[in-house]
């Protein structure tokens, strides 16, 4: 392990030797295969650890199920206090955890710190939520009866997270699950296990201060796809939250559905934006650029399809090309850098294939080259690509996890909305316009068919206060804010008869 990584992990309270399994608050080496963790920055090895086996994963699930028995009866505000103190740990270690996110994912420092801030924000949200797990009281048709609903803890939750947001998405799930009374079994991406180990370590320092909270409320199992399949198949996990590709999510959904469990899926994006003639072009350039090239195009909310009115298309493309040609690309630890590396060579190859296919389909490609000068050796650094292409090109139906922005032209809003919606995915969307009617149309039932619909901001950068998720092949799941907490609980409808009589509903008579 490199000295700077060892020092960073020590500051984050990670024990030595590095372990890939935490079960019931006890760290243990994985008994599976060895896993080398590489930095996308230069492909140097950050650390090595061993992965969890099926048996260790089973033990982790059993530990979560055992913890649930006591955790579910702990008052929700007390569970909220745990989350509050975890948020304080994150505040105290934001800089170190942000550094680790950058080293393990290749995100620029500002984005990495922003991801940790998302964790802090969701903890704050969850603390308030712990006193607001409201049920409704309804009017009963029977005199002397009270009809109401209660929300109860659901059970242990399996969380399968992706490399591009290695800690925030886990926190979205975990913070809400904990205040709802549910332990969590976490399988992070095998590309980013160190940040997961660090988060688990920080949490365990908090749990140790509570004598009424079982240590099994959080389990960590580092491993590959087989561990995710095991979580999906285990009936002791009534809910499995999975973030990743559409094929992965489809497999999880089928497996969970076969045992009649719940799945919460956050899958493909292929997000679109419409730029109308009335749009502020200065604002457009800024919002488009961040949405399209942030995290080197490796966000689920990355802007991938841009539909521009034909009257302003030439001007906007010219402006974007000038910005793209001067983007600071390179080492993400350099404060001047705006675009870091792709996660690995496989991602670089996928980008090359997509651009080749776009050219074959008549696309005009600007940029998109791999860079070798002025960037760290070993990493996959690319110039973000702008592709002018016809709106019916088949490549627009596919999502490539790389900084490729397809630009098409339209002549009326209704046709632009049809093109926008004519893809299998439905996560995030945006329209840039100063026309109130256009904005309201895009937000209406006849407008965007996505789960996130924005006006005069980009597709990327959602706040935790709103429910996050999308429709169609995006999976239909909702995480984070609003009433997404209901996914982590079960509803009970209560009828209390205090009348001393026994009238039946619907006026039924049944005298015995």
N, C-alpha and C positions, 0 to 999 in steps of 0.2 A: 504494500500500500504506500502511495506517495506520501511524503512527510506533510505536505500542506493539507491533504485530505484527512490524514490521521488527526492533525491538529483541529481541523474544522469539525470532525465528528466528535472529538473529545469535548469541544465547546457545546455541542448539541446533545451532550450527555449519553452518547452512544458507548456501550460497553466494549471492552477489548477482551477476547477476540470478537470480530464481527460475526454476527449470527443472522441467519435468514428466517428464523422462526421465533415467534413469541406466543406462548400458549399459557393462558392463565396467569399472565404477569411474569412468567419465567422464560428467559432467553435460552435457546438451545441451537446448536448448529443444525442446519438442514442435513438430513441423512441421504439426500439425493445427489444429483450431479453438481459438479463445480460450475460456477457462473462467474465469468469475468465481466466487469462493468467498465465500459469504455466511454470516454468523453467525446461527443460529436465535434468538439473544438479542434482536436488534433489526433483523435483515435488512440490516444494513450490510455493505458489501463489505469483506472482510478482505484479499483479494489477488486478483490475476489471473495466470494462466499459460496456456501453450498446451499442448494435449494431444498425445499420441503418435499417430503414423500407423501404418498397417498395416506399412509398411516398417520403421519404427523398432521396432515390436513384434517383427517377424521378426528384426531384428538382436539384440534383447535375448535372444530364445530361443536364437539361434545362439551368443551369448556364454556363456549358461548351459550349453549343451551342450558347448562347448569347455572351460569351467572344470571340468566334471564329470570329464573324462579324468584330470586330475591330483588333483582333490579327493577322488575315491573311494579313492585309494590312500594318502592321508594317514592316519596312525593315528588312530583315533576319539578317544583322549584328547587328541590335539593339536587336533582339531576342537572338542573340548569346551573347550579353553583359550580358543579364539576366543569361544565363547559366554559363558564366564565373564567375559572382559574386556568384552564387550558389556553384560552385566548390570551391571558396575561403572559403565559410562557411563550406564546408565539410572538407577542410584542417584544419581549425581552430578547428573543433570538431571531428577529426578523432578518437582520443583516446576514447572519451566518447561514440561516436556512435559504435565503435568497441566493447566496453565493453557491450553495450546493445545487440548487435548482439550475443555475446557469451552467455549472460544470457538467451536470448530468444530462441536461436537455439541449444546451446550446443557445438558450434564450438570452437576449441581452439583459443586462443587470436591471434596467428599469422594469422590464416585463416580469422578471423573476421576483423582484420585490413586490410588484403588483399582484402576483399570484399569492404570495404569502399574505398580503393585505386582504385578499379575498377570503382567506381562511379566518383572519381576525374578524372581518365583517360578518361572516356567517356565524361565528361564535356569538357575537353581539346580538345578532338577530335571534338565534336560538335561545339565548338567555331570556329575552323578552317573551318568546313563544312559550317558554316553560310555564308561564302563568296565563296562557291564553289558548289552551287546548279545549276550545269551547264545543259544547254540544247544544242542540236546539231543544226547546220545549214547544210541543205542538198542542193544539186544542183537541181534546178527546171528544168523540161523539157520545160517550157514555158519561152520565153524571157521576161525580165522585171518583173520577179516574184522572190520573196524570200520565200524559204520554210524552216521553222525552228520549233523547239519544245521548249516549256516552261514547267516548273514544278511549280505547284501551291499548296498551302496548301490543304489538303484533308478534314479536319474536325476534330471534337473531337474524341479522341482515348480512347477506354476502355482498361485498363490493369488489368489483373488477374494474380497475382504473387503467387509463392509457398513458403513454409516455409524455404526450404534449402538455398535459396539465397534471403532473405527477402527484401533487398534493392538494390542490384546490378542490378537485372533484371529489376526492375522498372526504375532505372536510365538509363539503356540501351535504354529503350523505351522512357522515358520522355524527356531526354536531346535531343535526335534526333527529337522527335515529336515537341518540343518547337521551335527549330531552323527552322523546316519546317513549323511552323505557326499553329500547332495543339494543342489545350488544351487537358488535360488528365484527365480521371476519373479512379481512382485507387481503386481496391478492393484487399487488401492484404490477405494473408492467415490468417484465424482466429486464427492460432497457434502463429502468430508473428505480432500482430497489433501494439505493442509499438514502434518498429523500424519505422513503417510506420507513426505513429503519429509524431515521432521525425523528420523524413525527411520532412514531410509536414510543420511542425512548422519552421524548418530552412529555407525552401523555402519561406514561407510567410514573414519572416523578410526581405528577398531580394526583393520580389515583392512590398512590402510597400515603397521601395525607388524609385520606378519607377512610375511616374505620367502618363505614356503613355501605361502601360501594365495593362490590366484588371485583377483583383484578381481571376477571374474564370478560369484562365489557368490551375489550378490544383485543383482537387476535390478529397476528400478521403471519402470512405464509407466502414466502417468495418462491415463485416457480413459474413454469411455462403454461401452455394452453391446457395441459391435462389437469392442472389444479383448478383452473376456471371451469372446466367441464365437471369436475367433481363437486364444486360449489353449486353449479346449476342443477345437478341431479339429486342433491341431498334434501330430503323433505323436512329436515330440522331447520332449514332456512326458508321460511315462508315468503321472503322477498329477496330477489337477487337483482342488484343494480349493476349494469354493465355499460361501459363506455368504450367505443372502438369502432371497428369497421362494420359495414352492413352484414357481410357473411358471418362474422363472429356473433353479432347480435341476433341474427336469425337463428343460429344454432342454439344460443342460450334460450331464446324465446320458446323454441320447440321443446327443448329439454324440460324447462320449467313448466310449460303448459301441460306436458304429459303427466306431471304429478299434481296438476291443478294449483300450482303456486303462482306467485305474482312476479313479473319481471318489469324492471324500470330500465328502459333502453335509451341511450344517447348515442346515435350512430352518425351516418353520413350527413354532410351539409349541402355542398354544391350551391352556395348562397348567391343570390342575385340582387342587383340594384338597378333601379330605373333613374335616369337623369333627365329631367324634363327641360324644355326651353327656358323656363323661368328660374332655373336653379342658379344659385350663387356659385360660380365656377371656382373661385378661390377656395371656398368651403369644400366644394366637390373634390378638388385635387387632394386636399389634406385628408378628407375622410376616406376617399378611395385608396389612397396610398397606404395608410395605416391598416385598413381592413384587408388589403390584398397582400401586403408584404410582411406585416407583423408576424413574429415567430417564424419567419421564412416560409409563410404560407401554410403553416402546420397547425392551424387552429380549426376546430370544427365549425367555427363561425367565420372563417376566412372568406373574403369576397372572391368569387371565381367567375361570375358572369356579370358583365356590365352592359346594360341596354341604354343607349344614348339616342336622344332625338336627333334626326338627321340634320337639323338646322344648326346644331352646335357640335356635332360629332368631330369634325376635322379640328376645330379649335381645342376641344377637350383632349383628344388623343395627342395633339402636338404638345400641350402642357404636360400631360402625363409622361410622355417620352422624355422630355427635358428633366423632369424630376427623377425618373427611373435611371437615367444615364448618370446621375450624380449621387445616387444613394450610397451612403457609407456602409460598405459590406466588409465583414471581417471578424476579428476576435470579439466575441460578445462581452468579454470582460472590459473592453475598452469603452469608456463612457461616450466616445464619439460615434461608435458603431450603432447603426439602426437595424441592420439585417445580419443575423448570425448564420450558422451552417444548417444544412439539412441534417436530419438525425443520423443517417448512414448512407452507404453507397447504394443500397437498394432503393432508397428514396430518390437519389440522383438518377438512377437508371429509369425509374418510373417517370420522372419529369422528361427525360430525353425521349422516351417512347411516346409520351403524350404530345410533345411538340412535333415529332416526326409525323404522327398521325394527323395532327392539325394541318400541317403543310399539305399532306396528301388530300385533305378535304378542302383545300382552297384557302387556308388561312395564311395571313401575312404576319410573320413572327418578328417581333422586335425584342432583342435581348434573349435571355434564356441560356446563355453560355455558362459553362463551368469555369471557375476562376482558379488560377494557381499562383498568381503573383499578388503580393501584398496581403496574403491571408496565411493563417497558420498551416503548416504542412500536415497532411493526413486527413484534414476535415473536408467535407463536401460543401464547397461554397459556390453559389450560383448567382448570376444576375437575374433578378425577377423578370418575367416575360410578359409582354403585352401581345395579344394575338387578335388581329382584326379578322373577323370570320363571319360567315352567314349564320343567321339565327337558327337555321334548320340543320346545321352540321351535327352529325352524330356524336362528336367528341364532347359537345356541350351536355350530353346526358350523363357523362361520367365525372367523378370527382377524383382529381389527382392531388395528393397531399403534398403540394409544392407551390411556390409563388408563380402561378400561371393565371393571368387574368384575360378571359375571352371578352372581346368588345364587339357588340353587334349594334345595328341601327334600327330605329323604328320611326313610324310617321304618325301614329295615333296611340293614345294611352291604352285603349282596350286591347289592341294587338300586342302592345308591350307586356301587359299583364298576362295575356295568354302565353306568350313566350316564356315569361318569368315562371309561370306555374307548370309549364310543360316539361318537368323533370321528375324523376322518381323521389327525390329528396325534398324535405320541407322544414329546414331548421330556421335560418335567419334571413331576413329580407330588409330592403330599404328603398325609399324613394327620396330623391333630392328635388324639391320643388318649392316655389313661393306661392303656388296656386292652392288655396284652401280646398277647393273642390277636388283637385287631383289627390291631395294628401288624404282627404276623408274617403275617397273612392278606394285608394290603395289599402286603407285600414278596414274597409267594410267587408261584408260577406262576399262581395263580388270582386274583392281585391286579392291581395297576397294570401296564399294558402299555407303559409308557414306559421310556426309557433311563436316566432319573434318578428314583429313588424315595426320598422322604424321610419321616422320622417326626419330628414335633414341631419341624420347621423349615419355612420357606417353600419355594417352588419356585425362588427366585432366589438367586444367590450361591454357585455351585459352586466347589469347591476344585480346584486344578490337579492334585492327586495322583491323582484318579480320572479315568477316561476320560469325556470329555464328548460327548454326542450322544444321538440318539433314534431311534425306530422309525417305521414307516409313512411318512406324507408328510414327516416330519422328515428322512428321507433315509438313515438307517442308518449314517451316518458316526460315527467316534470320533476325537476330538482330545485333545491334552494328555497326561494321565497314564496310569497302569496300563501296558498293553501296546499302547497306540495307536501306538507307534513302529514296530510291524511293518508298518503300512500304507505306510511310507516306505522299506521295504527289500524285497529279493527273497530268497526262501529257496532254498538249494541243498542237496539231500540228497546226501551223499558216502558212497560205499562204497569202503573201502581194503582191498585184498587183500594181506596180508603172509605168506600161507601157502605160497607156492610151488606151489600146486595151483589148479585152476580148477573148483570145484564150482559148480553152477548153483542158483539159488533154486528153491523148491518141489520140490526133488528131481529136477528134469529132467535126463535124460542126453542128451548130444548129442556122441557120440564121432566124431571125424574122424581 
